[in-house]
Amino acid sequence: MIILSRLKLRNPLMLASGILGSHVGSLNRIAKQAGAVVTKSVGLKGREGYRNPCVVSWECGILNAVGLASPPAEEFAKELKKFNRACPLIVSLFGSTPEEFVKLVRIFDFADAFELNLSCPHAKGLGLEIGRDFDLVYEIVRCVKKSTDKPIFAKVSANLDYVELAKVCESAKADGIVAINTMRGMVIDIVSKRPILSNVSGGVSGKAIKPIALKCVWDLYEEVDIPIIGCGGISNWKDVVEFALAGAKAVQIGSAFYYSYDVIENILEGLNSYLRINGVCFDELVGLAHRS
Ligand SMILES: Cc1cc2nc3c(=O)[nH]c(=O)nc-3n(C[C@H](O)[C@H](O)[C@H](O)COP(=O)(O)O)c2cc1C
């Protein structure tokens, strides 16, 4: 059992935001195995997102520019009320003002925690573009914290000064930092000689970003005192151990679900053997690689 800012997780593995769409069916299935699930990011008004192709697989992972497609908040809330509650539900929110985030928190008052998307790299005026305005981020986190007693996690991008951003979130009383979202990138089709994604560029995820995400977790562990949730390129139990050693108290898994729906079960098998053989519990691994 992992205690993460008052949330009780049966294990440290969480489903990352946006991976299994906006229907509760897939969340209900994953919730039976995961420590917690994070929903697709949702804003007050619905968003169409970008036209296809918006997700491309390449040698080292995935590139997406879904464009924060989501149903309107009220509609998504109705859908999420069918969540089976087999594990904590973390609702991921996007918006551009503190007021919008506060309204969203009220609509999803049945959530166990909230994740603030300050990091999506492909939606104008949202995500990463909000994350780079530290004064605005401070106000968003402060106002959201004032409006709820549920834990608030801020999701940061490695495309920004994530240490400074995390410190701003910490000073506004965020309960944890999720590091990282996808990183800006693109792919070009050499036959049509055009970018493949309809949005031209998007966010890189999967194996390609694992060392980057790991370094972010490492840096954040040295600089902030609130819990860090590692995310980026995790696909097996060894990755999870590495993230814990770097300082992650829990991890999120995203792109690996595109290759296997059983990724949580598979990781748990290896992780539990590793913990047993080393005679430690998961918490004892957290940050261990920092010792001199
Ligand atoms: C298709 C797709 C959609 C995503 N949608 C969201 C989203 O709505 N909100 C968010 O914060 N992150 C979103 N992400 C980013 C993931 O939650 C995660 O941070 C990123 O993919 C890195 O983890 P991974 O390498 O395990 O996939 C999305 C990623 C993908 C591939």
The ligand as an SDF file (V2000), in Angstrom:
LIG
                    3D

 31 33  0  0  0  0  0  0  0  0999 V2000
   -2.5730    9.8730  -27.2590 C   0  0  0  0  0  0  0  0  0  0  0  0
   -2.1160   10.5990  -26.0200 C   0  0  0  0  0  0  0  0  0  0  0  0
   -2.9950   11.4790  -25.3920 C   0  0  0  0  0  0  0  0  0  0  0  0
   -2.5850   12.1600  -24.2340 C   0  0  0  0  0  0  0  0  0  0  0  0
   -3.4580   12.9980  -23.6080 N   0  0  0  0  0  0  0  0  0  0  0  0
   -3.0880   13.6490  -22.4760 C   0  0  0  0  0  0  0  0  0  0  0  0
   -4.0000   14.4870  -21.7780 C   0  0  0  0  0  0  0  0  0  0  0  0
   -5.1720   14.6390  -22.1370 O   0  0  0  0  0  0  0  0  0  0  0  0
   -3.5360   15.1300  -20.6760 N   0  0  0  0  0  0  0  0  0  0  0  0
   -2.2490   14.9790  -20.1910 C   0  0  0  0  0  0  0  0  0  0  0  0
   -1.8900   15.5810  -19.1630 O   0  0  0  0  0  0  0  0  0  0  0  0
   -1.3740   14.1500  -20.8160 N   0  0  0  0  0  0  0  0  0  0  0  0
   -1.7730   13.4930  -21.9370 C   0  0  0  0  0  0  0  0  0  0  0  0
   -0.8890   12.6420  -22.5650 N   0  0  0  0  0  0  0  0  0  0  0  0
    0.4760   12.4860  -22.0160 C   0  0  0  0  0  0  0  0  0  0  0  0
    0.5700   11.2440  -21.1160 C   0  0  0  0  0  0  0  0  0  0  0  0
   -0.2910   11.3340  -20.0160 O   0  0  0  0  0  0  0  0  0  0  0  0
    2.0190   11.0780  -20.6100 C   0  0  0  0  0  0  0  0  0  0  0  0
    2.3890   12.2040  -19.8350 O   0  0  0  0  0  0  0  0  0  0  0  0
    3.0250   10.9450  -21.7530 C   0  0  0  0  0  0  0  0  0  0  0  0
    2.4910   10.1720  -22.7920 O   0  0  0  0  0  0  0  0  0  0  0  0
    4.3550   10.3450  -21.2800 C   0  0  0  0  0  0  0  0  0  0  0  0
    4.1740    9.0700  -20.7460 O   0  0  0  0  0  0  0  0  0  0  0  0
    4.4280    7.7150  -21.6290 P   0  0  0  0  0  0  0  0  0  0  0  0
    5.7660    7.8440  -22.2530 O   0  0  0  0  0  0  0  0  0  0  0  0
    4.2890    6.6040  -20.6390 O   0  0  0  0  0  0  0  0  0  0  0  0
    3.3320    7.7010  -22.6570 O   0  0  0  0  0  0  0  0  0  0  0  0
   -1.2730   11.9490  -23.7180 C   0  0  0  0  0  0  0  0  0  0  0  0
   -0.4120   11.0550  -24.3500 C   0  0  0  0  0  0  0  0  0  0  0  0
   -0.8130   10.3780  -25.4890 C   0  0  0  0  0  0  0  0  0  0  0  0
    0.1440    9.4130  -26.1480 C   0  0  0  0  0  0  0  0  0  0  0  0
  1  2  1  0
  2  3  1  0
  2 30  2  0
  3  4  2  0
  4  5  1  0
  4 28  1  0
  5  6  2  0
  6  7  1  0
  6 13  1  0
  7  8  2  0
  7  9  1  0
  9 10  1  0
 10 11  2  0
 10 12  1  0
 12 13  2  0
 13 14  1  0
 14 15  1  0
 14 28  1  0
 15 16  1  0
 16 17  1  0
 16 18  1  0
 18 19  1  0
 18 20  1  0
 20 21  1  0
 20 22  1  0
 22 23  1  0
 23 24  1  0
 24 25  2  0
 24 26  1  0
 24 27  1  0
 28 29  2  0
 29 30  1  0
 30 31  1  0
M  END
$$$$
